[in-house]
Amino acid sequence: MGKRTYGQFESLARALDLVGERWTLLLVRELMLGPRRYKDLLDGLPGIGTNLLAKRLQDLEAEGLVQKRQLPPPSGAVVYELTERGIKLEPALLELARWGMETMDAPAAEDVLRPGWGVLAMRSTFNARAAAGVREIYEFRIDEDTFQLRVEDGSLHTYQGSEGRPDLVISTDVETLMAMGARQVSPMEAAAQGKAVVQGSEEAALRCVEIFGFPRPMPEESEGPRAPGWAALAMRATFRPELARGVGETYQMVIDGDAFNVTVTGEQVQTAQGWAPDPAFTLTTDVRTFLAIAAGQANPLDVIVSGVARVEGNIAAAIRCIEIFGFSNRDPGGG
């Protein structure tokens, strides 16, 4: 029996003729993580069956989307990998993954989880603009599996194993990784809950959170000492570069007695712990109030008028800061 077709001379129908069969896109998903042995693909697609996997691979090879290659010694293993044409499916699959995240909640008891799926979910949330100028490796150690996400000045490469020295290492379980990939929890929140171990500099952790769009945390009262790092993260996550053109100022935040500063230079933003030598203004408040402002749950002008926060210095600069970091365009009580 010949291959089924929709019989329509239209681009979407033609694409589905090629990759619309059951399991095909999930097979492509597995190969997006890099070359895979037949056994690896079988393990990564529980329920497919060996005969069906062989048929899907045969079809994809015939269409020029997948190719077979033998690894050099000492391995010598035969692996399958996406061709240049097959790699072009990635944007469509990542967009589908983003759409699918809207329907995800907690996994059911019978649901299968694989570490690589969480890594792919993170690829779908990658923010190339936030990654501009960044060259770092983030390593995820999930049970016995290791994956690395290499950020290279606005581009992202993911692969299994350790191929470079990581700037940040996150060790966790597969369910927590999937929650990270679905942006339900940030790595630092998972660490605070005892579900992950984060090793590396705070700066690398903040960049990782910003680049992959993790949620801005609202810490519990017990997390007070972590306030400056969380507050800096909140501001980096809401930075609006289009409103910062031509601006060159440093804004100082004193949160529960700890200081950090934010420097805006044109369309770039940098954060640093400690006191600034000559800030345009200083905002003093507590951590929960500050993060409520950053999350859109409190109006900055209201908390200043009420005395919960205090501003010293150039008021015009404070107003620019509110606009640049998007606080002025949020409804109180918004998420």
N, C-alpha and C positions, 0 to 999 in steps of 0.2 A: 504494500500500500504506500502510495506517495505521501510526501509531507503535506499536511493540511495547510490551506491558505484561505485568507478572507476573500481573495479574488477581487480586490479593490485597488484601482490605480490611484493611490493616495499615500502620502509619506508615513502617516501614523500607522495605517493598516500594513504597509510594507515593513515597518519596523517591528510590528507585532508578529508578522509572519516569521521574522527571524528570531526574536527573543521572547515572544509571548507565551511559549509553551510553559507548562508548570515546571518549576524548579530552575528554569534557565537563568532568570535574573538573580536568583539566590546563588547559583553557581558562579555567575559573574561577580557577585558580591564577595565570595570567598577568594577569587583570584585578584580582586582589588587589593588584597593584603600582600600580594607578592606571589611568586611561583609556588605551586603546591604539587605534592605527590598525589597519586590517585588515592592512596589511603588517607591522606590528610583531607582531601575533598569528601571522601566517604564519611569520615568522622565529623566533619564540619556541617554535613547536611543529613542529620539523623532522620531516617524514614524514607530516603530516596530509593534505596535498593541499588545493588551493584550494576544490574543490567540497564536500568534507566539512566544511571550516571554515565555509563559507557556510551549510551545512545546520545545523550545531550552533548557530551564532549565531542563525539563524532560529528554531530550537526554543526557545532560551533567551529570546529576545525574546518569543515567544508565551506563555511561561510567566511572564513578568514578572520574570525574574531578571537580564536584561541590557537596556540601553537604548542607543540611538544618539543622539549629540549632535554638533553642529558647533561647533568652537572659534571664539572671536571673532577678528577680524583682529588681527595680519596673517597668522596661521596659516590659519584658515578650514578646517582639516582636519576630517574626520568621524572621530569616535572612538567606541569602544564602552566602556561602563563598567557596573559592577554597580549594580543598583537597591538600594534599602533592603532588599528581600527577599533579593536575591542576596548582600548583605553578610553576612546571617545564616548563610551556609554557612561563613564563615571559621573559627569555632571547631572545627567538624567536620574541616575540611581540615588545620588546624594539629595537631589531635590525631592524625590519620592520619600526618602528617609526623613527629611525635614517635615514633610506633610504628615508622615506616619507618626511622628513624635506627638502630634496634637491628640492622638487617640490613646497614648500610652499612660498606664497607671502602674499599679504594682503587678508583678508577674503572678500568674496563676500557679498553683502547686505543680501542675503537669507541664508547665512551659519549660522548654530547654533553653539554657543560657550558655553562650560561648564568649570568652574574653574578646575575641576579634570583632564581634558585633558591636561591643561598646566602643572600641577604637574607631570603627567606621562611623558610628553615630557622632563621635567627636569631630571626625573629618567633615561631617555635614554642617557643623556649627562654626567651622573655621572662618575667621574674619581676616581677610588678606590685608585690609587697610590697617588694622591694629597690629599686624605682624610686620609691617614695613620697617626695614632697618634692623629687625630682630634676627639673630642667628643663634639658636639654642636648640638643645635636644631635651625632650621630656620623655622619661621612661616610665612605663607602667608595668609593674610586676604583679601578675594576677595568678595566684596559686603557683603552678609550675610553668606558666607561660610568661614571656617577656615581650613587650612591644615598645617600639620607640617612635615618637613623632618628632621629626626634624623640621624645624622652621628655618627657612632660608630667605630672608628679606622679602616677605610677602607670599612665599610659596610654601607648600607643605608636602612632605614625603613621609609615608608611614611604612613600617616594615616590622616583621617579627624577628626577635632576637636583639642582641646588643652589638651594634656596629660602630658606635661612637661613645665618647665619654659624656654622660648625661649631666645637664645643669640642674635638673630636678628629677627626683625619683619618687613615685607614688606607688605604694604597695597596698593592695586592697583585695577584696573578693569580687567575683564576677557580677554579683547583683548590685553592689555599690558602684562598680564601674559603669554598668548600664544606666544607673540613676544619674551618674555624672554625664554620660553621653546624652541623656534626655534632658539635661540641664535642670534636674530636680534638686541637685545638691552640688556644692562646689567641693574641690579636694580638701580645702581647709575646714569646711564644715564637717565633712566626713571624718577628718582627723580629730576634730573637737569632740565628735560623737564616739570616738574609739573604733571607727570602722575603716580607717586608713592610717598609714604612716607616711608622712611627707618629709622628704630629706632634700635639702638644698637651700639656696638663699631666698629670703622673703621677696626680693625683687623679681627673681625668676618665677616664683609662685604667683605673684601679682600679674606678671605678663602672661603667664599661662591662662589664668582666669579670664583676663581681658581678651586674649586672642580667641579662646574657645567659647566665649559668651556664657560662662557659668553665672548662676544667679548671684545677685548682690546679697550678702548675708545680713541678717538682723540678729546679732548675737544675744544670747541670754545674759542676764546680769552677771553670771559667774565668769563671763568672757571679757570682763572689763579691761584687764591688762593687754588684750589683743587689739584694743580700740584703734590705735593709729594705723595699723596695717589695714584693717577693714575699712576705715574711713578713706584712706588713700585709694584703695581699690574702688570704692563707690564712686569717687570723683573721676577716676580714669575711665570707668565704665560708661559714664554719662557725658564725656567730653564731646563737644560739638565743634570740630575744626573749622567748619565754614564760618562760624561766628568769631573765631579767634584770629582771623587774618589781620595783620598789622598790629597785633597786641604783643607787648613784651613786658610781662609783670609777674611778680611772685606773690602768691597769696598764702598766708600762714594760718593754720588751724591748730588751736589748743584744745584738745579733747580730754576731759578729765585730768588735766594737768600735764598731759603728754603732747608734744608738739610735732607736727609734720608740715611740710610746705609743698606747694604746687606751683611750678613755674610754667607759664604759657609763653611760648616763643613762636609767633606765627601760627601755623597749623599743627604744632607739636606740643606735647605736654609731658612733663617729667615730675615725679614725686620723690620726696626724700624725707627721711626721718630727721628730727631735730629742729632747732630754731634757725630761721632765716636771718641773715645780717641786716637786710633792709626791705622788709615786706611792704607791699602797697597797702595792705590792711591785715588785721588779725581778727579772726573769729574765735571766740571762746565759748564753749558749751560742753554738754555731757555727750557720751557716746550714743545713747539711744536717741537723743534729739537730733544729733547730726545725721545719723543713718536714716532716721525718719524723713529728714529733709531730702537726702539723696534718693530714697525710695519713693518720693512723691507723696508721703503720708503727712507731711507738715509743710506749711508755707514758710519760707525763710524770713520774710518780713514780719509775719505774725509772731514767730518765736522770739524775734528781736524786740518787738514792741512789748511782748508779755514779760520780758526780762529773763527768759530761759536761756537766751544767747546774748552775747555782747560783741559789738563791732568797734574796733579802734583803728583809726587811720583814714585813708581816702575812701569816702563813701561812693564816689563814682566808680572806683575800682571794684568795690564790693558789688555794685549793681552789674558791672561787666562780668564779674565772676558768676553771678547768679544766672545770667543769660548764657554764658559760654558753656556752663555745665548743665544747662537745661532745666534748672530748678524753677524758673519763672513760668514755664509752659506746662506745668503739671497741676492737675486738680488735687487738692487736699483729699487724702483718703485713697488716692489711686495707688496701683501696684507698680 
